[in-house]
Amino acid sequence: SAIIQCEMSPERTDVMFDFSMPFEINDDNAILKRLGMDKTDMATLKDLLPTDLFEYCKEHNLLESVLSEGSSESSFGPPPSFPSVARLPADDF
């Protein structure tokens, strides 16, 4: 198992971590992309976002990066299905 050593400066402005094994940090977006959960359709966005926010994002072309290929305003199909996620036992963390 990994050992993590943490040191903090007396002023608490600098923190140093030392890991005994390779370590990788993933942000939420990277995890969603790996799970195939980074794309949706216009209808789902319209249902999920408040109306004002949806209209603002649409007017300023902020939705294209999350739309599935071929998705348009007229695609009112069901939300995409998400792949199953394997659960790890709590002692694996």
C-alpha angles and dihedrals in degrees: 000000000000125000119211119197117196126193126183129193116242089249089054090230098112127049125184125195125195117193123197091209135035112287131199129194117206124188123217093262093054091051093048091050091051090051092048091243098120098094133064140158132262094253093055092048090050090053095046102043127067109257095248093049092047092051092046092050091046093049092049095044094243097138103065095088092061100040120105117240110278092016115143139163090269096056102102099165126135118288114274116271115246123227115250115262121220113231119223122215112259093246090062090074 
